[in-house]
Amino acid sequence: MGSLEKIEDKKERSRLKGILRGFTLPEGMGIIVRTAGEGKKARYFVRDLHILLKRWEAINQRMNSTKKPVCLYLEPDIVGRTVRDFLTEEIDRVMVDKQEDYDVVVDEVTNISPRSNSKIQLFKDNIPIFERFNIERQIEQTYMRCVPLPGGGEIVIEETEALISIDVNTGSHKNKNKDGKDFIVQVNLEAASEICRQVRLRNIGGLIILDFIDMKSKKDRNAVFDRMRREMSSDKAKNHILPISTLGIMQMTRQRNSESHSSGIYTDCPYCHGRSSVKSSRTMSVEVQRRLISIIRRIRANDGSEKKIHLRILLHPTNLERLRQEDEDLLLEIESTYRASLSFRADPIYHVENFKIIDINTGLEQR
């Protein structure tokens, strides 16, 4: 009759099985209830069954109407899937800026829930719909590392291979100067709501570690825990949340249906190779000096002469600035000690971590 193994609540499984037993099905047909059906009323199952039976009837008619190869059923495109998966009773309005897509949405909604037709509206303004509703800015904020909270605090989201860490900071919270205990609880409650929102928006999955501000009272920790569970209860992805530890750490897991949205929109920076940082000009200065000494010694060992060595160094302007202003004495010492003549040329095209050393006498690059 049904597949309810993933729904852990025994009472809920019994309730759903009771609903299914009341259905009259065609001979040889069965029903699988998805976890999305948990908590739903009987009328939703009746509606979905009616839609599926009509779809099956259309497939049979198409199959019996021809002996040639033919497409029997095509999964809806992104517009149809969006309507099917996300148009719920909580949605107040759906704006569509293209007439063809609007017609498709209206047809799909009519099949699912005719009462929801009034929610579908055609956007006719001259300015782009994303500009009209400031969507681009909201998308940018969705992938910011630091997300501000209503009261002035913030959460910091770090996505790694193994897990996602989310840190809660007080920042410049407007109640910071008031009673410390209540202020901390307020920040954590605001953070809990925003974390749940960001997890859904970013489609974050896997292990998530939440570092809330320490709360001494178990009652306060439970209040934040309850807020998290309540906010995540409407999430379509299956999730599991553990209570906050005495150190203020909460662990949760969320079903990973696909890659997070950020991984599809962003890629590792080719400049810093995903490290989010590059070597400092001080570090690069040391590397250049070491390389120069190594190259000069090798040239001396290879030709055995004591003639002056002329080298040209090509590097990023930031690194040249460091060499000229702070390390000039060190370069002069290298020239004096090793009988070398060094000339430098800045080129902004160079990666800040790269440089090139050329032997002017031979015109060859030295490595």
C-alpha positions as CSV (number, residue, x, y, z in Angstrom):
1,M,0.0,0.0,0.0
2,G,2.7,2.5,0.9
3,S,6.3,3.1,1.7
4,L,6.6,5.0,5.0
5,E,9.9,3.7,6.4
6,K,11.5,7.2,6.4
7,I,8.8,8.7,8.6
8,E,9.9,7.9,12.2
9,D,6.8,8.8,14.1
10,K,4.7,5.6,14.5
11,K,1.5,7.6,15.1
12,E,2.0,9.5,11.9
13,R,2.7,6.4,9.9
14,S,-0.5,4.8,11.2
15,R,-2.5,7.9,10.3
16,L,-1.1,8.0,6.8
17,K,-1.8,4.3,6.3
18,G,-5.4,4.9,7.5
19,I,-5.8,7.6,4.8
20,L,-4.4,5.3,2.1
21,R,-6.7,2.4,3.1
22,G,-9.7,4.6,2.3
23,F,-8.7,5.0,-1.4
24,T,-10.1,3.0,-4.2
25,L,-7.3,2.1,-6.6
26,P,-7.3,0.5,-10.0
27,E,-6.3,-3.2,-10.1
28,G,-2.6,-3.8,-9.8
29,M,-1.8,-0.2,-8.7
30,G,0.0,0.7,-5.5
31,I,0.8,4.0,-3.6
32,I,4.1,5.3,-2.3
33,V,3.9,8.2,0.2
34,R,6.9,10.5,0.1
35,T,8.2,12.1,3.3
36,A,6.8,15.4,2.1
37,G,3.4,13.9,2.9
38,E,4.2,13.9,6.7
39,G,1.6,16.0,8.5
40,K,-0.6,16.7,5.4
41,K,-4.3,16.4,5.5
42,A,-6.3,13.8,3.6
43,R,-7.5,16.2,1.0
44,Y,-4.0,16.7,-0.3
45,F,-3.5,12.9,-0.9
46,V,-6.9,12.8,-2.7
47,R,-5.9,15.7,-5.0
48,D,-2.5,14.2,-5.8
49,L,-4.0,10.8,-6.5
50,H,-6.5,12.3,-8.8
51,I,-3.8,14.2,-10.7
52,L,-1.6,11.0,-11.0
53,L,-4.5,8.9,-12.2
54,K,-5.3,11.4,-14.9
55,R,-1.6,11.5,-15.9
56,W,-1.5,7.7,-16.1
57,E,-4.6,7.7,-18.2
58,A,-3.0,10.1,-20.7
59,I,0.1,8.0,-20.9
60,N,-1.9,4.9,-21.6
61,Q,-3.9,6.6,-24.3
62,R,-0.7,7.8,-26.0
63,M,0.8,4.4,-25.7
64,N,-2.2,2.7,-27.3
65,S,-2.7,5.2,-30.0
66,T,0.4,4.4,-32.0
67,K,2.9,1.6,-32.7
68,K,5.8,4.0,-33.4
69,P,8.3,5.1,-30.9
70,V,6.8,8.1,-29.0
71,C,7.5,10.1,-25.9
72,L,4.9,9.0,-23.4
73,Y,5.7,11.4,-20.6
74,L,8.0,14.4,-20.2
75,E,9.1,15.7,-16.8
76,P,8.0,19.4,-16.5
77,D,10.6,22.1,-17.1
78,I,11.9,24.4,-14.4
79,V,8.7,26.5,-14.5
80,G,6.5,23.5,-14.0
81,R,8.7,21.9,-11.3
82,T,8.7,25.2,-9.4
83,V,4.9,25.4,-9.4
84,R,4.6,21.7,-8.4
85,D,7.2,21.7,-5.6
86,F,6.9,25.2,-4.1
87,L,3.4,26.6,-4.6
88,T,2.0,25.9,-1.2
89,E,-0.7,27.6,0.9
90,E,2.0,29.8,2.5
91,I,2.7,31.5,-0.9
92,D,0.7,34.7,-1.3
93,R,1.6,35.6,-4.9
94,V,3.6,34.4,-7.9
95,M,4.8,37.0,-10.4
96,V,5.7,35.8,-13.9
97,D,7.3,38.2,-16.4
98,K,6.8,36.2,-19.6
99,Q,3.4,35.5,-21.2
100,E,4.2,31.9,-22.3
101,D,5.5,31.0,-18.9
102,Y,2.4,32.6,-17.3
103,D,0.1,30.4,-19.4
104,V,2.1,27.3,-18.4
105,V,1.9,28.2,-14.8
106,V,-1.8,28.9,-14.9
107,D,-2.5,25.5,-16.6
108,E,-0.3,23.7,-14.1
109,V,-2.0,25.4,-11.1
110,T,-5.4,24.7,-12.6
111,N,-4.6,21.0,-12.5
112,I,-3.2,21.1,-9.0
113,S,-5.3,23.6,-7.2
114,P,-7.8,25.8,-9.1
115,R,-8.3,28.0,-6.1
116,S,-4.7,29.1,-6.3
117,N,-5.2,30.6,-9.8
118,S,-5.7,34.0,-8.3
119,K,-2.2,33.9,-6.8
120,I,-0.6,33.9,-10.3
121,Q,-0.1,37.3,-11.8
122,L,1.6,38.5,-15.0
123,F,4.2,41.2,-14.4
124,K,3.8,43.9,-17.1
125,D,6.1,46.7,-15.9
126,N,8.7,48.1,-18.3
127,I,11.6,47.6,-15.8
128,P,13.0,44.1,-15.3
129,I,11.2,42.1,-12.6
130,F,14.5,41.4,-10.7
131,E,15.2,45.1,-10.6
132,R,11.7,46.0,-9.6
133,F,11.8,43.8,-6.5
134,N,15.5,44.2,-5.8
135,I,16.1,40.5,-6.3
136,E,19.7,40.9,-7.5
137,R,20.8,42.5,-4.2
138,Q,19.0,39.8,-2.2
139,I,20.8,37.1,-4.2
140,E,24.2,38.8,-3.4
141,Q,23.3,38.9,0.3
142,T,22.4,35.2,0.2
143,Y,26.0,34.3,-0.5
144,M,27.7,36.8,1.8
145,R,30.0,35.3,4.4
146,C,28.7,37.7,7.1
147,V,24.9,38.0,7.4
148,P,23.5,40.8,9.6
149,L,20.8,40.2,12.1
150,P,17.9,42.6,12.7
151,G,19.2,43.7,16.1
152,G,22.7,44.5,14.9
153,G,24.5,41.2,15.5
154,E,25.6,38.9,12.7
155,I,26.2,35.3,11.7
156,V,29.4,34.2,9.9
157,I,29.0,31.2,7.5
158,E,32.0,29.2,6.5
159,E,31.5,26.3,4.0
160,T,34.2,23.6,3.9
161,E,34.5,20.1,2.4
162,A,33.8,18.3,5.7
163,L,31.2,20.6,7.3
164,I,29.5,24.0,7.5
165,S,30.4,26.2,10.5
166,I,28.2,29.1,11.5
167,D,29.4,31.5,14.2
168,V,27.1,33.9,16.0
169,N,28.6,37.3,16.9
170,T,27.0,40.2,18.9
171,G,28.5,42.8,16.6
172,S,26.9,46.2,17.3
173,H,23.6,44.9,18.7
174,K,21.3,47.7,19.7
175,N,20.6,46.1,23.1
176,K,24.3,45.5,23.9
177,N,24.4,47.9,26.8
178,K,21.3,46.4,28.5
179,D,21.1,43.4,30.7
180,G,23.8,41.0,29.5
181,K,21.8,37.7,29.9
182,D,18.7,38.9,28.1
183,F,20.8,40.5,25.4
184,I,22.7,37.3,24.6
185,V,19.5,35.2,24.5
186,Q,18.0,37.8,22.1
187,V,21.0,37.7,19.8
188,N,20.9,33.9,19.8
189,L,17.2,33.7,19.0
190,E,17.6,36.1,16.1
191,A,20.5,34.1,14.9
192,A,18.5,30.8,15.1
193,S,15.8,32.2,12.8
194,E,18.3,33.7,10.3
195,I,20.4,30.5,10.3
196,C,17.3,28.4,9.4
197,R,16.5,30.9,6.6
198,Q,20.0,30.9,5.2
199,V,20.3,27.1,5.3
200,R,17.2,26.8,3.1
201,L,18.2,29.7,0.8
202,R,21.7,28.3,0.2
203,N,20.5,24.7,0.1
204,I,23.2,23.8,2.7
205,G,23.4,20.1,3.4
206,G,25.5,17.6,5.5
207,L,26.9,18.3,8.9
208,I,26.4,21.9,10.2
209,I,28.1,23.1,13.4
210,L,26.5,26.2,15.1
211,D,28.5,28.2,17.6
212,F,26.0,30.3,19.6
213,I,27.1,32.8,22.2
214,D,27.5,31.0,25.6
215,M,24.4,30.8,27.7
216,K,24.6,29.6,31.3
217,S,21.0,28.8,31.8
218,K,19.6,25.5,30.4
219,K,16.2,27.3,30.0
220,D,17.8,29.8,27.6
221,R,19.6,27.1,25.7
222,N,16.3,25.2,25.3
223,A,14.6,28.3,24.1
224,V,17.1,28.6,21.2
225,F,16.9,24.9,20.5
226,D,13.1,25.1,20.3
227,R,13.3,28.1,18.0
228,M,15.6,26.1,15.7
229,R,13.3,23.1,15.6
230,R,10.3,25.2,15.0
231,E,11.9,27.2,12.1
232,M,13.3,24.0,10.5
233,S,10.0,22.1,10.8
234,S,8.8,23.5,7.5
235,D,11.9,22.6,5.6
236,K,11.3,20.1,2.8
237,A,14.8,18.5,3.4
238,K,15.0,16.1,6.2
239,N,17.0,17.4,9.2
240,H,18.1,16.4,12.6
241,I,19.0,18.9,15.4
242,L,20.8,18.2,18.7
243,P,20.4,20.3,21.8
244,I,23.0,23.1,22.6
245,S,25.9,21.9,24.6
246,T,27.2,23.8,27.7
247,L,29.9,25.3,25.4
248,G,27.2,26.8,23.2
249,I,27.7,24.4,20.3
250,M,24.8,22.9,18.4
251,Q,25.1,20.1,15.8
252,M,22.6,19.5,13.1
253,T,22.4,17.6,9.8
254,R,20.3,18.4,6.8
255,Q,19.6,16.1,3.9
256,R,21.9,16.8,0.9
257,N,19.7,16.6,-2.1
258,S,22.2,18.3,-4.4
259,E,25.1,20.7,-4.2
260,S,24.7,23.9,-2.3
261,H,23.6,26.8,-4.5
262,S,26.9,28.7,-3.9
263,S,28.9,25.8,-5.5
264,G,26.8,26.3,-8.6
265,I,27.2,30.1,-8.7
266,Y,30.7,30.5,-7.5
267,T,34.0,28.7,-8.2
268,D,37.3,28.7,-6.4
269,C,39.2,32.0,-7.0
270,P,42.0,31.2,-9.6
271,Y,44.0,34.0,-8.0
272,C,44.2,32.7,-4.4
273,H,43.2,29.0,-5.3
274,G,40.3,29.0,-2.9
275,R,42.5,30.0,0.1
276,S,40.7,33.4,0.5
277,S,44.2,34.9,1.0
278,V,47.4,35.5,-0.8
279,K,51.0,35.8,0.3
280,S,52.0,39.2,1.9
281,S,54.5,41.5,0.2
282,R,56.9,40.8,3.0
283,T,56.8,37.1,2.3
284,M,57.2,37.7,-1.4
285,S,60.2,40.0,-0.7
286,V,61.9,37.2,1.2
287,E,61.2,34.7,-1.6
288,V,62.6,37.0,-4.2
289,Q,65.8,37.6,-2.2
290,R,66.3,33.8,-1.6
291,R,65.7,33.1,-5.3
292,L,68.2,35.8,-6.4
293,I,71.0,34.4,-4.1
294,S,70.3,30.9,-5.3
295,I,70.4,31.9,-9.0
296,I,73.6,34.0,-8.6
297,R,75.4,31.1,-6.8
298,R,74.3,28.6,-9.5
299,I,75.5,30.9,-12.3
300,R,78.8,31.4,-10.6
301,A,79.2,27.6,-10.1
302,N,78.4,26.9,-13.8
303,D,80.7,29.4,-15.6
304,G,83.4,29.7,-12.9
305,S,84.0,33.4,-13.8
306,E,83.9,36.4,-11.5
307,K,82.3,38.8,-14.0
308,K,79.4,40.9,-12.9
309,I,76.0,39.2,-13.2
310,H,73.1,41.3,-14.5
311,L,69.6,40.2,-13.5
312,R,66.2,41.7,-14.3
313,I,63.3,40.9,-11.9
314,L,59.7,41.3,-13.2
315,L,57.0,41.3,-10.5
316,H,53.8,42.8,-9.2
317,P,53.8,46.5,-8.3
318,T,52.9,45.8,-4.7
319,N,55.9,43.6,-4.2
320,L,58.2,46.1,-5.9
321,E,57.0,48.8,-3.6
322,R,58.0,46.7,-0.6
323,L,61.5,46.0,-2.0
324,R,62.2,49.6,-2.8
325,Q,60.9,51.1,0.4
326,E,61.7,48.7,3.2
327,D,64.2,46.1,1.8
328,E,66.4,48.3,-0.4
329,D,69.4,47.9,2.0
330,L,69.1,44.1,1.7
331,L,69.1,44.3,-2.1
332,L,72.2,46.5,-2.1
333,E,73.9,44.0,0.2
334,I,73.1,41.2,-2.3
335,E,74.6,43.2,-5.1
336,S,77.7,44.0,-3.1
337,T,78.3,40.5,-1.7
338,Y,77.7,38.6,-4.9
339,R,78.9,41.2,-7.5
340,A,75.5,41.4,-9.2
341,S,73.5,44.2,-10.8
342,L,69.8,44.0,-10.1
343,S,67.1,45.9,-12.1
344,F,63.4,45.7,-11.3
345,R,60.3,46.3,-13.4
346,A,56.7,46.3,-12.1
347,D,54.0,44.7,-14.2
348,P,50.4,44.6,-12.9
349,I,49.7,41.6,-15.1
350,Y,51.7,39.4,-12.8
351,H,50.0,37.4,-10.1
352,V,51.0,38.9,-6.7
353,E,52.6,35.6,-5.8
354,N,54.6,35.2,-9.0
355,F,57.7,36.8,-10.3
356,K,60.3,36.2,-13.1
357,I,64.1,36.6,-13.0
358,I,65.9,37.0,-16.4
359,D,69.7,36.8,-17.0
360,I,70.3,39.9,-19.1
361,N,73.6,38.5,-20.4
362,T,71.9,35.5,-22.0
363,G,68.3,36.6,-22.1
364,L,67.2,33.4,-20.5
365,E,64.7,33.1,-17.6
366,Q,66.3,31.7,-14.4
367,R,64.4,29.4,-12.2
